[in-house]
Amino acid sequence: MRADTLKAYGAIHTWVGIVGGFALFIGFLCGALTIFHKEIGYWERLGERHAAPAGNDDAQRLIDALLRAQPAARQAFWLILPNDEEPSPRVFWRAAQQWKQARLAPSGASGAAPGLLEAEPRPGLADLIDTLHYSLALPGVGLYLMGVVALLYGLALISGLIVHLPRISRDLFALRPGANLKRFWQDAHNALGLLSLPFHLVFAITGAILCLATPLIMVFNGLVYQQQLNAALPAIDGVVPEHRFAAAAGRPLSVARLTHRIAGVAPALKPTALGFVRYGEPTGAVEIRGESRHTLGTLAAVGLRLNDGAVLADQSVGRRDLNHALRSGVYGLHFGSYGGLPVRWLYFALGLAGAGLVYTGNLLWLESRRKRHVARQTRASRVMASITVGVYLGSCLGIAAAFASALAAPQVSSLAPFLSGLLFALALALCCSPARAAITLLTLIAIACAATPLLDAALTPDNLIHSFMQSNWRLAGIDSAALAAAAAFALAARVTWRRACHGDPCSIWALPRQSASPGACPIDAGERHRR
């Protein structure tokens, strides 16, 4: 390939990575944690950690309580069935253009509708991490922004592959630490990118599809189908037919009877949620969603007529149409739900590798543009270094603070400590040198990570040793991961400090020192003096 063509692809790779890198880092970091979304949700619900899952009778009582308190909800609402990670059922319904949720109120609860306890309007830790992953917690445009970022990431992967293709066999397993930091970060960046390339291409493609599906449908609806696609949209997203089907007299089937019915229709489907429409009417229906094992697309759904259990639509494994099979497959490929725990851990590692890929890309950009033997670097390099430290380490600090806050102040929205950590890191990085900010933030992240298992032991009956003895791997896994993260960030703080004090004094990552002459590097000045 011609040199100018390679140079063009190199420029595309660099600037696409720089532009989308900050959003990608948060997306990858939170995406890795989202793989264990259920486990984090179980960990943060302190009062339900050791509760046994409620039965179908409690789920039915919750529905009855909802309809007594909110009669308008019978037109459409969702019931989340209890499970090992979330032992109490929940209901969701729309009121005043907003989704609301509720659980069964404990006996004697005051200020709640009879039998119903509406949840506080705050994002929990697990939900916040998930929201950061797919929309950066930005309302409205965040989802579409991340879809565009996913497309840019795919472009960066392809252009990077083209640039490095001529020397893949030579540099694939090369990792050469030493005085030449540019070469070291180049080796680390190339190794992370090439070894995980197939998976990251899957992440980019499936992420773009999941985030941009609605805009794409709207575009095709206007350009290709002349607005005739609107009638088919309900069937694309759900399984219950939108048109009125034959009515059935009688009362709605109970939750117990519905789950028993689904076991006969789709034995491989494990129900997780029930979506009701027109509850109590002759044309009432229910969409039963769940998961199936031993298939790429684990998500499946069956639509039943609510009053007699007649099958209206079957989108379970082996009976799905192309649309639902593709949607389920895209979801499974993106989140690794198809392979059990080993694949989930692999996806967790790949998510962290993606964050490392973006981070090393920024470091490589900074090292490539550093002026040798000059103490004061360019303004662009210093600003990029400060923003890199502030956003990347600030995201880590915010997430670590959100974990600690989930134990120390469970009534506080998890968004507050995350934003506090991120904004504090940005302010610190912009007010002092990148090296000093990096050392300080890495130390604070290590302290926040270590505080998580300590707070767990101090404020709850659980601690790491107790969780291991009880074989509660969900609690033990999160506390152990927090300790491992604390050790990793502490080590990173130590290495950064050593480099800042004893490394190249001309680097952006060196602590400010007095040089022999203005603008000159101390090493360069010393060499001239000896000469």
RODO-2510 file (C-alpha; in nm, 4 decimals, decimal comma):
residues 531
     n   res          X          Y          Z
     1     m     0,0000     0,0000     0,0000
     2     r     0,1263     0,3473    -0,0859
     3     a     0,2877     0,5538     0,1908
     4     d     0,0459     0,8454     0,1508
     5     t    -0,2508     0,6084     0,1777
     6     l    -0,1138     0,4584     0,4973
     7     k    -0,0549     0,8084     0,6310
     8     a    -0,4165     0,9023     0,5583
     9     y    -0,5464     0,5948     0,7383
    10     g    -0,3115     0,6722     1,0265
    11     a    -0,4546     1,0220     1,0572
    12     i    -0,8102     0,8834     1,0517
    13     h    -0,7209     0,6307     1,3199
    14     t    -0,5594     0,8925     1,5422
    15     w    -0,8232     1,1621     1,5292
    16     v    -1,1215     0,9292     1,5442
    17     g    -0,9649     0,7758     1,8534
    18     i    -0,8983     1,1139     2,0123
    19     v    -1,2473     1,2500     1,9417
    20     g    -1,4376     0,9474     2,0643
    21     g    -1,1853     0,8261     2,3205
    22     f    -1,3295     0,9920     2,6291
    23     a    -1,6800     0,8532     2,5719
    24     l    -1,5341     0,5166     2,4750
    25     f    -1,3331     0,4917     2,7964
    26     i    -1,6430     0,5416     3,0120
    27     g    -1,8407     0,3075     2,7877
    28     f    -1,5823     0,0297     2,8120
    29     l    -1,5185     0,0704     3,1839
    30     c    -1,8889     0,0694     3,2704
    31     g    -1,9575    -0,1974     3,0085
    32     a    -1,7161    -0,4308     3,1826
    33     l    -1,8989    -0,3746     3,5122
    34     t    -2,2406    -0,4067     3,3454
    35     i    -2,1576    -0,7686     3,2650
    36     f    -2,2250    -0,8250     3,6364
    37     h    -2,5239    -0,5904     3,6557
    38     k    -2,7396    -0,8364     3,8500
    39     e    -2,4661    -0,9144     4,1003
    40     i    -2,3979    -0,5438     4,1653
    41     g    -2,7704    -0,4822     4,2124
    42     y    -2,7840    -0,7672     4,4631
    43     w    -2,4785    -0,6296     4,6456
    44     e    -2,6180    -0,2771     4,6798
    45     r    -2,9622    -0,3809     4,8153
    46     l    -2,8421    -0,4253     5,1715
    47     g    -3,1784    -0,5218     5,3203
    48     e    -3,2407    -0,8001     5,0682
    49     r    -2,9007    -0,9678     5,0512
    50     h    -3,0022    -1,2820     5,2375
    51     a    -3,3755    -1,2809     5,1728
    52     a    -3,5322    -1,5771     4,9974
    53     p    -3,7014    -1,4978     4,6642
    54     a    -4,0696    -1,4193     4,6993
    55     g    -4,3247    -1,6461     4,5384
    56     n    -4,5872    -1,5949     4,2717
    57     d    -4,8457    -1,5101     4,5375
    58     d    -4,6493    -1,1994     4,6392
    59     a    -4,6196    -1,1014     4,2740
    60     q    -4,9967    -1,1296     4,2330
    61     r    -5,0582    -0,9267     4,5486
    62     l    -4,8312    -0,6573     4,4077
    63     i    -5,0402    -0,6420     4,0895
    64     d    -5,3603    -0,6144     4,2916
    65     a    -5,2109    -0,3380     4,5059
    66     l    -5,0968    -0,1485     4,1962
    67     l    -5,4394    -0,1581     4,0333
    68     r    -5,6084    -0,0464     4,3533
    69     a    -5,3762     0,2504     4,3886
    70     q    -5,3280     0,3300     4,0177
    71     p    -5,6352     0,2164     3,8188
    72     a    -5,5060     0,3792     3,4989
    73     a    -5,2005     0,1494     3,5058
    74     r    -5,4148    -0,1453     3,3916
    75     q    -5,3733    -0,0257     3,0323
    76     a    -5,0018    -0,1115     3,0379
    77     f    -4,7573    -0,2132     3,3110
    78     w    -4,4662    -0,4499     3,3683
    79     l    -4,4002    -0,6958     3,6482
    80     i    -4,0413    -0,8013     3,7251
    81     l    -4,0516    -1,1483     3,8761
    82     p    -3,8457    -1,2198     4,1896
    83     n    -3,5161    -1,4031     4,1507
    84     d    -3,2006    -1,4854     4,3455
    85     e    -3,0460    -1,1425     4,2861
    86     e    -3,3693    -0,9474     4,3422
    87     p    -3,5918    -1,1406     4,5839
    88     s    -3,8907    -0,9033     4,5856
    89     p    -4,1057    -0,8355     4,2766
    90     r    -4,1366    -0,4889     4,1192
    91     v    -4,3902    -0,3208     3,8930
    92     f    -4,3319    -0,0455     3,6377
    93     w    -4,5946     0,1799     3,4814
    94     r    -4,6115     0,5163     3,3071
    95     a    -4,7750     0,8189     3,4674
    96     a    -4,7394     1,1797     3,3515
    97     q    -4,4965     1,0746     3,0765
    98     q    -4,2580     0,9158     3,3294
    99     w    -4,1861     0,5597     3,4309
   100     k    -4,2568     0,4805     3,7951
   101     q    -4,1804     0,1703     3,9954
   102     a    -4,3088     0,0193     4,3168
   103     r    -4,2827    -0,2795     4,5472
   104     l    -4,5101    -0,4265     4,8094
   105     a    -4,5181    -0,2039     5,1153
   106     p    -4,4232    -0,3704     5,4446
   107     s    -4,6991    -0,3859     5,6980
   108     g    -4,7387    -0,0588     5,8846
   109     a    -4,5589     0,1547     5,6221
   110     s    -4,6861     0,5090     5,6336
   111     g    -4,7290     0,7561     5,3524
   112     a    -4,7774     0,4889     5,0866
   113     a    -5,0764     0,3706     4,8908
   114     p    -5,2464     0,0667     5,0473
   115     g    -5,0130    -0,2256     4,9982
   116     l    -4,7898    -0,0326     4,7601
   117     l    -4,4550     0,1356     4,8227
   118     e    -4,3344     0,3527     4,5385
   119     a    -3,9587     0,3515     4,4917
   120     e    -3,7554     0,6657     4,5348
   121     p    -3,6789     0,8383     4,2015
   122     r    -3,3022     0,7857     4,2192
   123     p    -3,0730     0,5696     4,0077
   124     g    -2,9150     0,2817     4,1954
   125     l    -2,5523     0,1855     4,1494
   126     a    -2,6140    -0,0981     3,9030
   127     d    -2,8584     0,1095     3,6983
   128     l    -2,6210     0,4075     3,6944
   129     i    -2,3336     0,1954     3,5609
   130     d    -2,5614     0,0523     3,2929
   131     t    -2,6854     0,4015     3,1978
   132     l    -2,3294     0,5339     3,1775
   133     h    -2,2408     0,2432     2,9522
   134     y    -2,5048     0,3035     2,6871
   135     s    -2,5783     0,6774     2,7162
   136     l    -2,3195     0,8422     2,9458
   137     a    -2,6216     0,9200     3,1693
   138     l    -2,7163     1,1975     2,9261
   139     p    -3,0955     1,2160     2,8866
   140     g    -3,2344     1,2143     2,5363
   141     v    -2,9285     1,2361     2,3122
   142     g    -2,6927     1,0138     2,5110
   143     l    -2,8069     0,6887     2,3509
   144     y    -2,7639     0,8228     1,9981
   145     l    -2,4316     0,9833     2,0883
   146     m    -2,2932     0,6480     2,1992
   147     g    -2,4235     0,4921     1,8786
   148     v    -2,2216     0,7438     1,6772
   149     v    -1,9206     0,6799     1,9022
   150     a    -1,9557     0,3058     1,8350
   151     l    -1,9478     0,3745     1,4597
   152     l    -1,6394     0,5923     1,5018
   153     y    -1,4774     0,3182     1,7072
   154     g    -1,5379     0,0659     1,4303
   155     l    -1,3764     0,3102     1,1853
   156     a    -1,0776     0,3499     1,4195
   157     l    -1,0369    -0,0278     1,4465
   158     i    -1,0412    -0,0811     1,0708
   159     s    -0,8056     0,2090     0,9960
   160     g    -0,5710     0,0939     1,2726
   161     l    -0,5652    -0,2576     1,1302
   162     i    -0,4779    -0,1223     0,7844
   163     v    -0,1983     0,0925     0,9266
   164     h    -0,0389    -0,1873     1,1310
   165     l    -0,1095    -0,4751     0,8925
   166     p     0,2381    -0,4665     0,7306
   167     r     0,4142    -0,5275     1,0624
   168     i     0,1654    -0,7401     1,2543
   169     s     0,3802    -1,0536     1,2507
   170     r     0,6807    -0,8600     1,3817
   171     d     0,5179    -0,6461     1,6506
   172     l     0,2235    -0,8573     1,7707
   173     f     0,3934    -0,9984     2,0801
   174     a     0,6543    -0,7255     2,1232
   175     l     0,6422    -0,5333     2,4499
   176     r     0,9628    -0,3383     2,5018
   177     p     0,9753    -0,1387     2,8252
   178     g     1,2610     0,1001     2,8764
   179     a     1,3620     0,4563     2,8194
   180     n     1,1700     0,4815     2,4924
   181     l     0,8180     0,5312     2,6298
   182     k     0,6695     0,6009     2,2909
   183     r     0,7745     0,2554     2,1718
   184     f     0,6461     0,0951     2,4934
   185     w     0,3008     0,2564     2,4652
   186     q     0,2952     0,1733     2,0938
   187     d     0,3651    -0,1948     2,1733
   188     a     0,1020    -0,2046     2,4478
   189     h    -0,1568    -0,0295     2,2285
   190     n    -0,0922    -0,2595     1,9318
   191     a    -0,1011    -0,5766     2,1411
   192     l    -0,4285    -0,4825     2,3116
   193     g    -0,5872    -0,3806     1,9830
   194     l    -0,4784    -0,6749     1,7692
   195     l    -0,5381    -0,9537     2,0206
   196     s    -0,8899    -0,8340     2,1013
   197     l    -0,9749    -0,7039     1,7529
   198     p    -1,2506    -0,9582     1,6640
   199     f    -1,4356    -0,8974     1,9887
   200     h    -1,4060    -0,5211     1,9661
   201     l    -1,5391    -0,5229     1,6115
   202     v    -1,8386    -0,7137     1,7489
   203     f    -1,8777    -0,4561     2,0286
   204     a    -1,8640    -0,1677     1,7798
   205     i    -2,1147    -0,3169     1,5346
   206     t    -2,3640    -0,4448     1,7919
   207     g    -2,3333    -0,1263     2,0001
   208     a    -2,4157     0,0874     1,6969
   209     i    -2,7160    -0,1320     1,6146
   210     l    -2,8523    -0,1251     1,9700
   211     c    -2,8135     0,2524     2,0037
   212     l    -2,9161     0,3623     1,6554
   213     a    -3,1971     0,1156     1,5798
   214     t    -3,4731     0,3721     1,6311
   215     p    -3,3194     0,6467     1,4094
   216     l    -3,2460     0,3900     1,1390
   217     i    -3,6067     0,2679     1,1452
   218     m    -3,7302     0,6275     1,1185
   219     v    -3,4999     0,6963     0,8228
   220     f    -3,6082     0,3823     0,6371
   221     n    -3,9707     0,4551     0,7216
   222     g    -3,9498     0,7902     0,5457
   223     l    -3,7163     0,7082     0,2556
   224     v    -3,8146     0,3536     0,1646
   225     y    -4,1541     0,2653     0,3109
   226     q    -4,3360     0,6002     0,2678
   227     q    -4,4427     0,6071     0,6338
   228     q    -4,6039     0,2620     0,6023
   229     l    -4,3675     0,1085     0,8579
   230     n    -4,5453     0,2662     1,1544
   231     a    -4,8066    -0,0085     1,1663
   232     a    -4,5347    -0,2733     1,1953
   233     l    -4,3310    -0,1044     1,4706
   234     p    -4,5128    -0,2699     1,7674
   235     a    -4,4466    -0,6133     1,6202
   236     i    -4,0787    -0,5258     1,5656
   237     d    -4,0231    -0,4418     1,9323
   238     g    -4,2744    -0,6665     2,1109
   239     v    -4,4694    -0,9853     2,0553
   240     v    -4,8285    -0,9012     2,1512
   241     p    -5,0255    -0,8081     1,8369
   242     e    -5,1341    -0,4461     1,8360
   243     h    -5,4552    -0,5158     1,6464
   244     r    -5,7542    -0,6367     1,8468
   245     f    -5,7674    -1,0154     1,8527
   246     a    -6,0650    -1,2302     1,9465
   247     a    -6,1911    -1,1423     2,2911
   248     a    -6,2112    -1,3941     2,5745
   249     a    -6,4480    -1,3608     2,8662
   250     g    -6,3407    -1,4263     3,2228
   251     r    -6,0911    -1,3029     3,4756
   252     p    -5,7183    -1,2533     3,4108
   253     l    -5,5054    -1,5554     3,4860
   254     s    -5,2910    -1,5256     3,7991
   255     v    -4,9136    -1,4997     3,7871
   256     a    -4,8851    -1,8601     3,9045
   257     r    -5,1103    -1,9868     3,6253
   258     l    -4,9309    -1,7753     3,3643
   259     t    -4,5886    -1,9115     3,4604
   260     h    -4,7322    -2,2632     3,4580
   261     r    -4,8787    -2,1990     3,1137
   262     i    -4,5521    -2,0726     2,9725
   263     a    -4,3752    -2,3867     3,0945
   264     g    -4,6007    -2,5866     2,8623
   265     v    -4,5671    -2,3507     2,5646
   266     a    -4,1909    -2,2824     2,5806
   267     p    -4,0201    -2,5156     2,8299
   268     a    -3,6728    -2,3685     2,7668
   269     l    -3,7831    -2,0146     2,8553
   270     k    -3,7217    -1,8994     3,2128
   271     p    -3,9637    -1,6085     3,2748
   272     t    -3,8135    -1,2888     3,4137
   273     a    -4,0755    -1,0211     3,3338
   274     l    -4,4444    -0,9984     3,2428
   275     g    -4,5844    -0,7078     3,0417
   276     f    -4,9627    -0,6602     3,0733
   277     v    -5,1920    -0,4584     2,8461
   278     r    -5,5647    -0,3929     2,9017
   279     y    -5,5616    -0,5872     3,2270
   280     g    -5,9139    -0,7038     3,3165
   281     e    -6,0595    -0,6398     2,9696
   282     p    -6,1749    -0,9143     2,7265
   283     t    -5,8846    -0,8219     2,4950
   284     g    -5,6244    -0,8250     2,7715
   285     a    -5,2865    -0,9750     2,6843
   286     v    -4,9554    -1,0468     2,8486
   287     e    -4,6039    -1,0613     2,7037
   288     i    -4,3838    -1,3009     2,8966
   289     r    -4,0142    -1,2300     2,8509
   290     g    -3,7354    -1,4501     2,9709
   291     e    -3,4027    -1,6125     2,8990
   292     s    -3,3062    -1,9404     2,7384
   293     r    -2,9763    -2,1225     2,7643
   294     h    -2,7604    -2,2964     2,5069
   295     t    -2,8305    -2,0431     2,2337
   296     l    -2,6633    -1,7279     2,1011
   297     g    -2,9724    -1,5118     2,1467
   298     t    -3,0834    -1,5853     2,5010
   299     l    -3,3713    -1,3352     2,5041
   300     a    -3,7109    -1,4835     2,4159
   301     a    -4,0769    -1,3908     2,4593
   302     v    -4,4252    -1,5379     2,4244
   303     g    -4,7538    -1,3479     2,3982
   304     l    -5,0650    -1,4928     2,5633
   305     r    -5,4259    -1,3865     2,5817
   306     l    -5,4617    -1,2885     2,9439
   307     n    -5,8014    -1,4358     3,0270
   308     d    -5,7539    -1,7895     2,8924
   309     g    -5,3817    -1,8280     2,8128
   310     a    -5,4254    -1,8731     2,4366
   311     v    -5,0970    -1,8246     2,2480
   312     l    -5,0957    -1,5017     2,0462
   313     a    -4,7301    -1,5029     1,9403
   314     d    -4,4324    -1,7263     2,0082
   315     q    -4,0842    -1,5770     1,9802
   316     s    -3,9068    -1,8439     2,1814
   317     v    -3,5906    -2,0241     2,0707
   318     g    -3,6457    -2,2191     1,7496
   319     r    -3,9719    -2,0371     1,6699
   320     r    -3,8566    -1,6765     1,6395
   321     d    -3,8927    -1,4787     1,3226
   322     l    -3,5836    -1,3246     1,1627
   323     n    -3,6325    -0,9859     1,3302
   324     h    -3,6514    -1,1193     1,6865
   325     a    -3,3751    -1,3737     1,6261
   326     l    -3,1413    -1,0989     1,5028
   327     r    -3,2281    -0,8629     1,7875
   328     s    -3,1720    -1,1333     2,0463
   329     g    -2,8470    -1,2386     1,8786
   330     v    -2,7161    -0,8806     1,8729
   331     y    -2,7912    -0,8446     2,2447
   332     g    -2,6232    -1,1770     2,3251
   333     l    -2,3113    -1,0903     2,1257
   334     h    -2,2806    -0,7479     2,2890
   335     f    -2,3239    -0,8593     2,6512
   336     g    -2,1902    -1,2157     2,6369
   337     s    -2,5055    -1,3704     2,7816
   338     y    -2,4749    -1,6796     2,5618
   339     g    -2,1804    -1,8544     2,7258
   340     g    -2,2378    -1,8548     3,0988
   341     l    -1,9906    -1,7364     3,3609
   342     p    -1,6658    -1,8090     3,1676
   343     v    -1,7764    -1,5926     2,8729
   344     r    -1,8955    -1,3183     3,1072
   345     w    -1,5522    -1,3046     3,2705
   346     l    -1,3942    -1,2972     2,9235
   347     y    -1,6161    -1,0037     2,8289
   348     f    -1,5248    -0,8317     3,1563
   349     a    -1,1561    -0,8627     3,0703
   350     l    -1,2183    -0,7438     2,7144
   351     g    -1,4084    -0,4412     2,8447
   352     l    -1,1133    -0,3453     3,0636
   353     a    -0,8805    -0,4099     2,7688
   354     g    -1,0914    -0,1707     2,5626
   355     a    -1,0527     0,0982     2,8270
   356     g    -0,6787     0,0309     2,8291
   357     l    -0,6710     0,0508     2,4497
   358     v    -0,8235     0,3991     2,4521
   359     y    -0,6014     0,5154     2,7388
   360     t    -0,2786     0,3947     2,5765
   361     g    -0,3897     0,5615     2,2531
   362     n    -0,4016     0,8989     2,4258
   363     l    -0,0647     0,8378     2,5930
   364     l     0,0826     0,7454     2,2566
   365     w    -0,0542     1,0670     2,1041
   366     l     0,1069     1,2694     2,3822
   367     e     0,4423     1,0931     2,3551
   368     s     0,4431     1,1338     1,9759
   369     r     0,4063     1,5107     2,0054
   370     r     0,6429     1,5701     2,2944
   371     k     0,9301     1,8075     2,2340
   372     r     1,2585     1,6446     2,3250
   373     h     1,5011     1,8248     2,5609
   374     v     1,2522     2,1059     2,6235
   375     a     1,1058     2,1467     2,9700
   376     r     0,7920     2,3367     2,8661
   377     q     0,5753     2,1350     2,6309
   378     t     0,3223     2,2745     2,3867
   379     r    -0,0086     2,4036     2,5153
   380     a    -0,1999     2,1384     2,3169
   381     s     0,0009     1,8597     2,4802
   382     r    -0,0459     1,9997     2,8293
   383     v    -0,4213     2,0498     2,7834
   384     m    -0,4669     1,7013     2,6363
   385     a    -0,2660     1,5498     2,9221
   386     s    -0,4804     1,7322     3,1804
   387     i    -0,8071     1,6289     3,0139
   388     t    -0,6834     1,2698     2,9810
   389     v    -0,6038     1,2564     3,3516
   390     g    -0,9231     1,4362     3,4510
   391     v    -1,1690     1,2328     3,2447
   392     y    -1,0093     0,8891     3,2586
   393     l    -0,9008     0,8861     3,6216
   394     g    -1,2018     1,0991     3,7187
   395     s    -1,4348     0,8319     3,5792
   396     c    -1,2564     0,5673     3,7856
   397     l    -1,2727     0,7873     4,0955
   398     g    -1,6428     0,8581     4,0416
   399     i    -1,7311     0,4905     4,0063
   400     a    -1,5223     0,3959     4,3099
   401     a    -1,6934     0,6720     4,5099
   402     a    -2,0348     0,5492     4,3928
   403     f    -1,9577     0,1990     4,5228
   404     a    -1,8520     0,3358     4,8618
   405     s    -2,1539     0,5671     4,8739
   406     a    -2,3914     0,2784     4,8059
   407     l    -2,2894     0,1438     5,1481
   408     a    -2,2256     0,4636     5,3453
   409     a    -2,5224     0,6654     5,2122
   410     p    -2,7669     0,4305     5,0350
   411     q    -3,0354     0,7007     5,0314
   412     v    -2,8207     0,9235     4,8049
   413     s    -2,8454     0,8941     4,4281
   414     s    -2,5437     0,7100     4,2886
   415     l    -2,5140     0,9789     4,0226
   416     a    -2,4082     1,2378     4,2833
   417     p    -2,0808     1,0711     4,3965
   418     f    -1,9932     0,9799     4,0382
   419     l    -2,0292     1,3382     3,9152
   420     s    -1,8524     1,4708     4,2240
   421     g    -1,5529     1,2468     4,1620
   422     l    -1,5403     1,3281     3,7911
   423     l    -1,5692     1,7057     3,8361
   424     f    -1,3178     1,7076     4,1211
   425     a    -1,0678     1,5183     3,9064
   426     l    -1,1158     1,7552     3,6131
   427     a    -1,0692     2,0601     3,8353
   428     l    -0,7576     1,9124     3,9943
   429     a    -0,6072     1,8136     3,6585
   430     l    -0,6616     2,1624     3,5176
   431     c    -0,5224     2,3381     3,8250
   432     c    -0,1940     2,1523     3,8689
   433     s     0,0529     1,9554     3,6622
   434     p    -0,0669     1,6305     3,4963
   435     a     0,1866     1,4259     3,6939
   436     r     0,0817     1,5648     4,0323
   437     a    -0,2868     1,5256     3,9448
   438     a    -0,2340     1,1670     3,8274
   439     i    -0,0488     1,0675     4,1470
   440     t    -0,3137     1,2289     4,3678
   441     l    -0,6084     1,0796     4,1793
   442     l    -0,4595     0,7300     4,1600
   443     t    -0,4057     0,7405     4,5364
   444     l    -0,7620     0,8577     4,5994
   445     i    -0,9028     0,5863     4,3716
   446     a    -0,7039     0,3225     4,5600
   447     i    -0,8392     0,4545     4,8920
   448     a    -1,1980     0,4610     4,7616
   449     c    -1,1684     0,1053     4,6283
   450     a    -1,0220    -0,0193     4,9574
   451     a    -1,3004     0,1584     5,1483
   452     t    -1,5677    -0,0547     4,9766
   453     p    -1,4940    -0,3896     5,1502
   454     l    -1,4080    -0,2055     5,4749
   455     l    -1,7442    -0,0271     5,4765
   456     d    -1,9144    -0,3521     5,3888
   457     a    -1,7606    -0,5123     5,6970
   458     a    -1,8287    -0,2122     5,9221
   459     l    -2,1857    -0,1275     5,8198
   460     t    -2,3343    -0,4677     5,7348
   461     p    -2,3192    -0,8168     5,8865
   462     d    -2,1173    -0,9246     5,5848
   463     n    -1,7432    -0,9151     5,5338
   464     l    -1,5098    -1,0782     5,2891
   465     i    -1,4168    -1,3725     5,5136
   466     h    -1,7798    -1,4336     5,6099
   467     s    -1,8898    -1,4241     5,2458
   468     f    -1,6242    -1,6787     5,1493
   469     m    -1,7209    -1,9067     5,4368
   470     q    -2,0879    -1,8862     5,3359
   471     s    -1,9949    -1,9463     4,9687
   472     n    -2,1723    -1,6245     4,8769
   473     w    -1,9676    -1,5616     4,5654
   474     r    -2,1651    -1,2543     4,4606
   475     l    -2,0706    -1,0595     4,7742
   476     a    -1,7233    -1,2098     4,7981
   477     g    -1,6557    -1,1423     4,4292
   478     i    -1,7382    -0,7713     4,4461
   479     d    -1,5429    -0,7100     4,7673
   480     s    -1,2469    -0,9081     4,6316
   481     a    -1,2556    -0,7158     4,3043
   482     a    -1,2565    -0,3891     4,5006
   483     l    -0,9469    -0,4981     4,6932
   484     a    -0,7728    -0,6068     4,3724
   485     a    -0,8574    -0,2708     4,2136
   486     a    -0,7224    -0,0892     4,5205
   487     a    -0,3921    -0,2771     4,4928
   488     a    -0,3706    -0,2105     4,1172
   489     f    -0,4343     0,1628     4,1530
   490     a    -0,1943     0,1879     4,4472
   491     l     0,0742     0,0222     4,2351
   492     a    -0,0064     0,2583     3,9485
   493     a     0,0270     0,5561     4,1841
   494     r     0,3670     0,4270     4,2995
   495     v     0,4927     0,3734     3,9426
   496     t     0,3641     0,7165     3,8346
   497     w     0,5373     0,8809     4,1307
   498     r     0,8677     0,7067     4,0533
   499     r     0,8488     0,8142     3,6910
   500     a     0,7562     1,1700     3,7878
   501     c     1,0548     1,1938     4,0245
   502     h     1,3204     0,9889     3,8484
   503     g     1,2078     0,9673     3,4842
   504     d     1,2702     1,1966     3,1932
   505     p     1,2391     1,5497     3,3366
   506     c     1,1306     1,6802     2,9948
   507     s     0,8169     1,4663     2,9953
   508     i     0,4668     1,5931     3,0631
   509     w     0,4494     1,3273     3,3334
   510     a     0,7438     1,4715     3,5277
   511     l     0,6928     1,6854     3,8360
   512     p     0,7852     2,0514     3,7736
   513     r     1,1511     2,1246     3,8547
   514     q     1,3894     2,4153     3,8373
   515     s     1,5890     2,4032     3,5147
   516     a     1,9270     2,5578     3,4459
   517     s     1,7870     2,7959     3,1857
   518     p     1,4311     2,8996     3,0996
   519     g     1,2629     2,6478     2,8723
   520     a     1,5593     2,4126     2,8748
   521     c     1,5450     2,0601     3,0061
   522     p     1,7700     1,9988     3,3124
   523     i     1,9343     1,6998     3,1482
   524     d     2,0020     1,8980     2,8328
   525     a     2,1436     2,1886     3,0361
   526     g     2,3676     1,9564     3,2336
   527     e     2,5009     1,7954     2,9179
   528     r     2,5849     2,1380     2,7712
   529     h     2,7638     2,2358     3,0945
   530     r     2,9802     1,9231     3,0856
   531     r     3,0701     1,9936     2,7278
***
